[in-house]
C-alpha cells in the first residue's frame, strides 16, 4: 500500500470515531485539616459554585497557586516557603544525638519548629549536640514557647532506648503533656554490624540489629502517632530506611541491616494505610551512601571503599548529611500534604543503574 493511500485510509477511519467534549479538571488542594479555632478563608470569585462537588480539603494558605493568580482580589505574594514552614510545630527525632538524626533535627528547627526533641541512648548529650543547641538558640527561628527559652525554637535532649516500647510511649507522652501537641516524628535511630556470612550469622547479632532498626522504629512511630491522635492534629511520621532495603549492597555481607531496612519501608506503607483517615501521613526515607560519623569510621578501616561506593552512582561521589535536609523539611511540612505511603530515595542515582 502506498503512503498516500495509507494516509487516506487512516483519515477515513478517524472521521468515524465519536467526538468528545473536552474534559474539565477541577483542582483540589490537600493539606492538614484546619483546626476548629482557625478562621476559614473567605470565598473568592474563583470558588466552585454551589452546584459543584464539594472540595475534599482546602489549604490553610488558600487561595494558593494558580487559584490565587486567577483571583483579581488577591495581592500577589509568594507562598511556597510558607508551605514548608513548621511554625509552632512540635517534633521528635530518634537517634538525634549525632549524625543524620542531629542533622535532621537542626533542619526542623530552621524550618520554624517550636521544639525538636532529640531522643538518644547516652545519658547526657554530646559536646557536638550542645554546640548545635546553642546554634539554634542564637539563630532565634521559630517559637520556643518555654519559660526562659526566648522566642526562638528549642532543641531538647531526651535519654531514651528505642528498644523499650513502654519507655518510648511514656517519654513521648511526657513531651505531649508539656507541649500540648505533636506534629512530626523522624525515626532515625539505627545500627549496623560487621560483615558476617549469612549462613552462619549469630542469632544474637541478628536480633540486636532488628531490635533497633525495626522494632525501635515501630515503637518510636507508635509513641508519636498516639500523641497526634490524642491532640487531634494532623501529623507526619518519617521512618528512616535505606536504599539497601531495596537494593542489596554489592560485596557486603549485611543481611540483617538490609532486612531491617526493608521491613521499615513496608512498615511505612502499612502504617500509612491505617492512619490516613486520621490525617497522619507516614513515609520512609531511603538514603544512599552518606558520609557520616558511622560511615567515616568504616571507611577509615577500608579506605578503598570510598572510591568503590562513589563509582556505584551516576554522580560519582557519596552524599553529604546536609543533602537530606531538604527532603526532611518537605516530608515534615504541609508542602508534602498529599504524600503518604511512599519511599523517597536519595541515593545520587544509585538505584538508576
C-alpha positions in Angstrom: 0.0 0.0 0.0 1.4 3.4 -1.0 1.9 6.2 1.6 -0.8 8.3 0.0 -3.4 5.5 0.1 -2.5 4.6 3.7 -3.0 8.2 4.8 -6.4 8.3 3.1 -7.5 5.1 4.9 -6.4 6.4 8.3 -8.1 9.7 7.7 -11.4 8.0 6.9 -11.2 5.8 10.0 -10.6 8.8 12.2 -13.7 10.6 10.9 -15.9 7.7 12.0 -14.8 8.0 15.6 -17.2 9.8 18.0 -16.2 13.2 19.2 -15.9 14.0 22.9 -16.3 17.3 24.8 -13.1 18.4 26.4 -12.7 17.0 29.9 -12.9 19.6 32.7 -10.4 19.1 35.5 -11.2 20.5 38.9 -8.2 21.4 41.1 -8.3 20.3 44.7 -5.8 21.4 47.3 -4.9 19.0 50.1 -3.2 19.6 53.4 -3.6 19.1 57.1 -7.2 19.9 58.1 -7.9 23.3 59.6 -8.3 23.3 63.3 -11.7 24.4 64.6 -10.3 27.5 66.2 -8.9 28.7 62.9 -10.9 31.2 60.7 -11.7 29.7 57.3 -10.6 31.7 54.3 -13.2 34.0 52.7 -14.7 32.6 49.5 -13.1 34.0 46.4 -14.7 34.7 43.0 -12.9 31.6 41.7 -14.6 29.3 44.3 -16.7 26.5 42.9 -20.4 27.2 42.5 -22.9 25.6 44.9 -23.7 23.0 42.2 -20.1 21.8 42.0 -18.9 18.8 44.1 -17.6 20.0 47.4 -13.8 20.3 47.8 -12.5 17.4 49.9 -9.8 19.6 51.6 -8.5 23.1 51.5 -5.1 24.5 52.2 -4.9 26.7 55.2 -3.0 29.1 52.9 -5.8 29.2 50.4 -6.2 30.7 47.9 -2.8 29.4 46.8 -1.1 28.7 43.5 -3.0 29.2 40.2 -6.3 29.7 42.2 -4.7 32.8 43.8 -3.4 34.0 40.4 -6.9 33.8 38.9 -8.5 35.8 41.8 -8.3 39.5 40.9 -8.9 40.4 44.6 -5.7 38.8 45.8 -2.5 40.8 46.3 0.3 38.7 44.7 2.8 37.3 47.2 4.9 34.1 47.2 3.5 31.3 49.4 5.8 28.4 48.5 8.1 29.0 51.5 5.0 29.2 53.8 4.1 25.7 52.7 7.5 24.4 54.0 7.1 26.3 57.3 7.0 24.3 60.6 6.0 27.3 62.6 4.8 26.3 66.1 5.1 22.5 65.3 6.5 20.1 67.9 8.8 17.3 66.6 10.7 14.3 67.9 13.7 12.7 66.3 15.2 9.4 67.5 18.9 8.8 67.1 19.4 12.6 67.1 22.4 12.8 69.5 24.7 13.0 66.4 24.9 12.1 62.8 22.0 12.1 60.4 19.5 12.4 63.2 21.0 15.6 64.6 21.3 17.0 61.0 17.6 16.3 60.5 16.7 17.8 63.9 18.5 21.0 63.1 16.7 21.2 59.7 13.4 21.1 61.5 14.4 23.9 63.9 15.5 26.0 60.9 12.1 25.4 59.3 10.5 27.1 62.3 9.6 24.3 64.7 8.7 25.4 68.2 10.6 22.5 69.7 12.5 19.5 68.5 13.1 16.7 71.0 16.2 14.6 70.3 15.9 11.0 71.7 19.1 9.0 72.0 20.7 6.4 74.2 23.5 8.2 76.0 22.6 9.6 79.4 24.0 13.0 78.6 24.2 14.8 75.2 27.5 15.0 73.4 29.5 18.2 73.0 28.5 18.3 69.4 24.8 18.3 70.3 25.4 21.1 72.8 27.0 23.2 70.2 24.1 22.6 67.8 21.6 23.6 70.5 23.5 26.8 71.2 23.5 27.5 67.4 19.7 27.0 67.3 19.3 29.4 70.3 21.4 32.1 68.7 19.6 31.6 65.4 16.3 32.6 67.0 14.0 31.0 64.4 10.6 29.6 65.5 8.5 29.9 68.6 10.2 28.5 71.7 7.1 28.6 73.9 9.1 27.6 77.1 9.8 29.6 80.2 13.1 31.4 79.9 13.6 30.0 76.5 13.1 33.2 74.4 11.2 33.4 71.2 13.3 31.0 69.1 12.8 27.3 68.6 14.2 24.9 71.1 16.4 21.8 70.7 15.8 19.4 73.7 17.5 16.2 74.6 15.8 13.1 76.0 17.7 10.0 77.1 15.7 7.0 75.8 16.1 3.5 74.5 14.1 3.0 71.3 14.0 -0.8 72.1 11.9 -0.1 75.2 8.3 0.2 73.9 6.7 1.3 77.1 9.5 3.7 77.9 9.2 5.3 74.5 5.4 5.6 74.8 5.8 7.2 78.3 8.6 9.7 77.4 6.9 10.9 74.1 3.7 11.2 76.2 5.6 13.5 78.5 6.6 15.6 75.6 2.9 15.8 74.6 2.0 16.8 78.2 4.5 19.6 78.1 3.8 21.0 74.6 0.1 20.2 74.1 0.6 18.9 70.6 2.7 16.5 68.4 3.3 17.2 64.7 6.4 15.5 63.3 8.2 12.2 64.1 11.5 11.2 62.5 12.5 7.7 63.5 16.2 7.8 62.7 17.9 5.6 65.3 19.8 2.7 63.7 22.8 0.4 64.0 24.9 -1.7 61.7 27.3 -4.5 62.4 30.3 -6.1 60.7 30.3 -8.5 57.8 29.3 -12.0 58.7 28.4 -14.8 56.3 24.6 -15.0 56.1 24.7 -18.8 56.6 26.3 -18.5 60.0 25.0 -15.1 61.2 24.7 -15.4 65.0 21.2 -15.1 66.4 22.1 -12.6 69.0 23.7 -10.2 66.4 20.8 -10.5 64.1 18.3 -9.7 66.9 20.4 -6.8 68.0 20.1 -5.1 64.6 16.4 -5.9 64.2 15.6 -4.6 67.7 16.9 -1.2 67.0 16.4 -0.8 63.2 12.9 -2.3 63.0 11.4 -2.7 66.5 12.7 0.7 67.7 11.4 2.5 64.6 8.0 1.0 65.2 7.9 1.9 68.9 9.0 5.5 68.1 6.3 5.9 65.4 3.7 4.4 67.7 4.6 6.8 70.5 4.4 9.9 68.2 1.2 8.7 66.5 -0.5 8.2 69.8 0.1 11.8 70.7 -1.0 13.0 67.2 -4.3 11.2 67.8 -4.6 12.5 71.3 -4.4 16.1 70.3 -6.3 15.7 67.1 -3.8 17.5 64.9 -2.6 16.1 61.6 1.0 14.7 61.7 3.8 13.5 59.6 5.8 10.3 60.5 9.1 9.8 58.7 10.8 6.4 59.0 14.5 6.4 58.1 15.1 3.3 55.9 17.9 2.8 53.4 18.4 2.2 49.7 19.7 -1.2 50.8 16.1 -2.1 51.9 15.5 -2.4 48.1 18.9 -2.9 46.6 21.4 -5.2 48.4 24.8 -3.6 48.8 27.3 -5.2 46.4 30.0 -7.3 48.0 28.9 -6.6 51.6 27.5 -9.3 53.9 24.9 -7.2 55.6 21.8 -9.4 55.6 20.5 -8.2 59.0 20.9 -4.5 58.1 19.3 -4.9 54.7 16.5 -6.9 56.1 15.7 -4.4 58.8 15.5 -1.5 56.4 13.3 -3.5 54.0 11.0 -4.0 56.9 10.9 -0.3 57.7 9.9 0.5 54.1 7.0 -1.9 54.3 6.2 -0.6 57.8 5.7 2.9 56.5 3.4 1.7 53.7 1.3 -0.3 56.1 1.0 2.4 58.8 0.2 4.9 56.1 -2.8 2.8 55.0 -4.1 2.6 58.6 -3.5 6.2 59.6 -4.5 8.1 56.5 -8.1 8.6 57.7 -6.7 10.1 60.9 -4.8 12.7 58.9 -1.4 11.2 59.8 0.9 10.7 56.9 3.7 8.0 57.1 6.6 7.9 54.6 10.0 6.3 54.6 13.2 8.0 53.5 15.9 5.8 52.0 19.4 7.4 51.8 22.2 6.0 49.7 25.8 6.1 50.7 26.1 9.2 53.0 29.3 10.4 54.7 28.6 10.3 58.5 30.5 9.6 61.6 29.4 6.0 61.4 30.5 5.5 57.7 33.6 7.6 58.3 34.8 5.0 60.9 34.1 2.3 58.4 35.9 4.0 55.6 38.9 4.6 57.8 39.3 0.9 58.2 38.8 0.2 54.4 39.7 3.4 52.6 39.4 1.7 49.2 35.6 1.7 49.7 35.2 5.4 49.2 36.2 5.1 45.5 34.2 2.0 45.1 31.0 3.4 46.7 31.4 6.6 44.7 31.6 4.7 41.4 28.3 3.0 42.1 26.1 6.0 41.3 26.0 8.4 38.3 27.1 11.4 40.3 30.4 9.6 41.1 30.5 10.5 44.8 28.9 9.7 48.1 26.4 12.0 49.7 26.7 14.6 52.4 24.4 14.5 55.5 23.2 18.1 54.8 21.8 16.8 51.4 19.0 15.2 53.3 17.8 18.4 55.0 15.5 19.5 52.1 13.7 16.2 51.8 13.1 16.0 55.6 11.7 19.6 55.6 9.4 18.7 52.7 8.1 15.4 54.2 7.6 17.1 57.6 5.7 20.1 56.3 2.4 20.8 54.5 4.4 21.0 51.2 4.0 17.2 51.0 0.4 17.1 52.3 -0.7 14.5 49.7 2.4 12.3 50.0 1.9 9.2 52.2 2.9 5.5 51.9 5.9 6.5 49.8 9.6 5.6 50.0 11.8 8.6 49.0 15.2 7.5 47.6 18.1 10.0 48.0 21.0 8.0 46.6 22.7 10.0 43.9 21.0 7.8 41.3 22.4 4.5 42.7 19.1 2.8 42.0 19.1 4.1 38.4 21.8 1.6 37.4 
